[in-house]
Every structure is written in structure tokens, then in C-alpha cells.
Amino acid sequence: MDTTSLIGVLRAQGELLGDAAERAGLTADVPTCPGWTVRDLLLHVGGVHRWAATVVGEARTEPIDIEQPYDIVDELPDDDGLLAWFRAGHAGLVDTLEQAPADVACWAFLPAPSPLAFWARRQVHETTVHRADADAAAGMRTSVPADTAADGIDELLTCFVSGRNRRLRAKSPRTLDVHATDVDAHWLVRIGPDRPRVERVTGEVTADDSVVGPAEDLYLALWNRKPWDDLTTTGATPAELAQLWASGVYVRWS
């Protein structure tokens, strides 16, 4: 997805997150983030949006030293103003990304064609995954467009899991084919005693295990926001693969 398209998705997903949070109420539990309420969710995402907007808008070349994302602001809103605060931060991030020069030089922490492309992509999936959390709190189903979901699978596997993950391990080497059927995309995950490696592959894939389904279902399952029951697996069972993944890829706070 190009940067302009990603910013459009970010706008839509943030609005949906705010709507779901309003429907759920601030004190509602977030079942996909045990121990969190919707209040915690809005503080987290609202802080992340302001943090990202600061890095891009001020062309910061070094990370900002804060403990929590919402520490970027001097004063937090009370409950009556929290939803409006979240929405203002989201709108501000969208505006910042839209107005930033394509060649803005700022800090980024994952590989991407440019820093702006990185921040647009990262904030799309930060927001979409947490929108799923807000939906869960409100008892709503999350729907994610196939192209957005496929991009999020790619970011998770090729950027977060590949080379950076220290927990996804297997005593004996094994391979996992992740196949999004509606976009016909495959990722081959190599799991063993060392850090996992992931590559995008085309055509027929031979692997020890596979997990197959629409991009939306894979996206939510791989980000640990949905059970694997609706996915088709070969080799290991859905429950076995889900346990391996949940224990090795801890992305609750992404």
C-alpha cells in the first residue's frame, strides 16, 4: 500500500476506534487486553498518536525518552474529555502525516521505503489492532479490508517477527506457511533454536505446517486478537499453532 492510501486507512480506523470506545464506555473491560479498560486503551493509543505526530512533525532524529506514550503530554484529560482528547490526537496525527514532506528525515525503528512510509504504516496497524480491542469491549465484530490486513500481516512477519523476535523458538527447525487466500499471498516462517526468519514467497510452498484463511482472519489471529478456530491448518492443529504463536509473539500492546 502506498503512503497516501495508508493515511486514508488510518483516518478511517481511528474514527471507528473512537466510535467503538464511545459505545463501550470508559469503564468497560477490554477482553483482548486483560487488565485494561477502554480508558486505558484510549490513553495508550491517544498517547501513541501524539508521540508519532511529534516525531514526524518536528522531524525528530532520535527517539523520545518517555515511559508511557501518553507521557508526551503535560496534562491528561479527565474522563469527560478523554474521548475528545483521543479524537483530537488522531486527527492531528492524520494531518501531520498528510502535510509532512515525502522526504522528511526523522527517526524510525523498522525498515521501510522512507520514514514517512514507516510512520504511516506503523500507525495504521497500531490503530487497527487497537480498534479490534475497542470492538471487543463493545461486543462488536471487527472487519478489516483484505489489502489492509495483508499489509499488516506483512509488517508483523517481516518486520517484527523476522530477526527481532527472541521468544518464537522450536527445539527442532520447522517451517510455517502463512497463506492469505483472498490476496493469494504466502509468507514462510522459519522457526528453530535461533531467531525466526520470514520471507515472502510465491507459487507452491512446501512447509512442515501451514495456516490458511482470509487475510482478515489471519491478521487478527496473528496479532493475538482472535482465536485460530476459523483458520485451516496442516501439520499442527489450530490449537497447537495458536499456543506456539501466542507464547512466542507477544504483541498485546502493539
N, C-alpha and C positions, 0 to 999 in steps of 0.2 A: 504494500500500500504506500502511496506517496504521502508526503507530509501534509499537503492540503486535505487529502481525504482523511488522514488520521485526526487532524484537528476537528474536522466535522464530526467524526465519531466521538471524540472527546466531549464536544459540546452536547451531543445527544445523550451520551451515557451519564454525564454529570447531572443533567436535568432529570433523568429517570431515577438516579440515586436519590436526589432531593425529594422527588415525589414519593418514592417508596418509604423514605425515612419519615416524611410527614404523616403518611398513612399509618406507619407502625407506632409512632410516638417515641419520645426520647428514652423512656424507661424500659422499652421492650428489649428482651434478650436477643442476641444475635447468635442463632444456633450454630452457624458455621465458624464463629469465633468464640468459643466457650470462654465465659468470664467477661465478655464485652456486652454493653448495651448499645442502643442506637446513639446515645450521647457520645460514647467512646468512639464509635465509628465516625461520626461527623467531625469530632475534634481531630482524629487522626487524618482523615482524608482532606479536611479543610486546611490542616497544617501542611500536609504534603503539597497541596496545590500552591500554597503561598511560598513554600520553600523552592519548588521548581520555578515558579514565576520570578523569584528573586535571582536565582542563578542565571536564568536566561535574560531577564530584563536588565540586570546590572552587569551582564557579561562576566560573571564571577569565574575566575580561572582555577579556584581552589574550593574544595568542599566547605560548607558552612558548619562550624562546630556547635552542634546543638544535640541535646539528649533525646528529645522528642520532636517530631516535625512541627507541632504547634508552638514549640518554644521560639519559633521565628517571630512571633508577635509579642508585643509588650504586655498586652492585656487581652484576656479571653472574654468572650461574651457570656452573659448569664443564659439560663435555659430559654428564656423568652426570645432572645436574639440569636440563638445558636443556628437555627435553620437558615435565617437570612445571612448570617456570617458565612456559613458554608457556601451558599449560593453566590455570594459576592466574591469569595475566593476562587470558586470555579470559573465564574465569568471573567475574573481578572486574569486567570491563567490562560484561558482561551484567547483573550485579547492580546496578551503578551506574546503568545506563540504566533498569532496571526501577524503581528506588527514587527516581529523580530526579523532582521536581515537573514537571508538564506545562509550567509556565511558567518553568522555570529560565532565568535570564538569564546566558548565557555566550557566549564568542566562537565564531563560526562563519565559514567562509570561502566558502560557496556559498549561493545563495538557497534558502530552504525555508520552510514554514509557521511553524516555530519552531526555535530552536537544538536542542532535543531531537530534533525530527524530522530535522534535518540530521545530527546525530551518529549516530542510529540508521541512517539510510540510508547515509551515507558508510562506516560500519564494516561494514555488510552487504556492500557491494561491494568494499571493501578486502579483506575476509576471503574472499569467494567467489572473487575473481580469484586471490588467492594460494593458495587451496585448489586451484585448477586447476594452479598451479605445483607444489604438493606431489604432486598426482595424476600430473603429467607425470614427476616424479622417480621415482615409484613404478611407472611404467608402467601407470597406471590411467586409465580413461575418466572424464571429469567430466560429471556430469548436473546440470543446473540447472533448477528448476521454471520454467515459462513466465512466470508472473507476476513472479517474482524477476528473470528475465532481461530482461523488458520494462522493468522499473523501472531496471535497470542500464544498459540502452541509453539510456533517457531521461535519466538522470543524466549519462552520458558526453556525449551530444549537446547537451542543452540547458544544461548547467552548465559542463562543461569545454571542449567544442569551441566552442560559441556565444559569441563575444565575448572569450574568454580566450586562444584559441589563436593563436599568432603564426606558425606554420610551415605550416599547411594552406593552400596558395595555388595559384592557377592563373592563367596569363597572361590567358586569356580567361575570362569568367564562365561557370560551368557549375553545374548543379543535380544533386543526387543524392537519389533517393528510397530511403530505407531502410524496407523493408516486412517486418514480422514477421507471417508468415501465420497462425500459430496463435492470435494475440491480435488480429489484424486492426488493427494499429497502423502508422501511417506517420509518418516524420519527413523533412522536406525540408531538405536541407543545401545552402546556397548558398555556393559556393566561387569566389573570384575574386582580384583583386590585393590586396584588403583582408582584414581578419579575416573568418572564416566566420560565417555566421548560420544558425541552425537554428530551425525551427518545427514543432510537431505539426500534422498535417493529417488531415482525414477525407475519405472518398469517393475519387473518382478523382483520381489525381495525374499530372501531366504533368511529366516531368523529362528532362534530357539522358541521364542514366544512372540505373540502379536496381540495388539489391542486395536479393535476396528470399530468405527462408528462415525456418525456425522461430526463435523468439526465442532459444532456447539457442545455436544455431549462430551467429546474428548477434552475440549478446553476447560470446561467446568470440573471434570473429573481430575485432570492432571494438576489443576490449581487447587485440588482438595476441597472443592465447593459442591461436589455432587458424588453420590455413590457410583460405583462402576457397574452396577447391576444391568444397566441398559446397553452396555458395550459387549461386543463379541470378542472372545479371546481364544487363542490356541496356545498349546503348551500348558502354561499355568492357568488356573481358574481365575475368574474376575476377582474373587476374594483374596487369592494369593498375591496377585499383581497389585491390587489396591493396598494390601498391607506392606508390601515391599516399597511401593511408591510413597505412601504416607509416612513411613518411618525414615525414608531417605531423602525426601524432597519436602522440606518444611517451609511452606510458603504462606503460612497463615496471615502474616502481617504485610504481605506484598501490596 
